[in-house]
């Protein structure tokens, strides 16, 4: 199964089956996960359980002191990269706010939402027709109806 997916049943079974002192051998680290975050999470889980990791193509072998140190250095650099991206994103958002720009989804037109709810309650129109008349999506309509019922 693709390494991009986090939910991979066979990998999960393998990790669940593995015991302390086992060595998980992979051809390449990207076979375990595409994101550095996922690789680090997996390696931390393996380390907690006493399972070693060997990547044949990447020449990483956590059964050796040097291999373990290399893997941890890679993990530290990846964490630093994530932190830098986060800092840049926050700085960019703050800069946009200063210039009067606010991120996120546009606000819903309350009057259109109320109109959509009234049309829905009349049971004269399909949800699709309601959506076309009010430009309020089906998801928004149902969400607002739920909110109204819970009040």
C-alpha positions, 0 to 999 in steps of 0.5 A: 500500500502507498507510503503516503497513507497513514492507515496501512493495515499490514504495516500496523499488523507488523508493528503490533506483531513485532516484539522487543529485540526484533529488527524491522528491516525496510528497503527505504525509509519512505516505504514506512511513511512519506512524511518526516513526522510519520517516520519520527512517530513510527521510530519513537514507537519502535524505540519505546517497544525496544524494536530496532530499525534498519533501512537498507537503501538509506544506510540507517541502522538503529542497532548501532550507536552511529546509526541510532545517532544519525537517525536522531539527528535527521529527526532533530533536523526535521523537527527544526524544519517543522518549527521554522515552517510554523514560525514563517506561517505565523509571521505571514498570518500576522503580517496579513492581519496588520494589512487588514486581511483575515484568513479562514473561510468567508463568513456565511450570509446569515440571512441566506442561511435563515432563508434556506432553513425556512425553505427546508422546513416548508418541505416544498423544495429538495435540498438541491433546489434549496441550495440553488436558490440560496447558495447555502450548501447542503452541509451548512444547511444541515449543520445550522439545523442541528445547531438550531435544534440543540439550542 
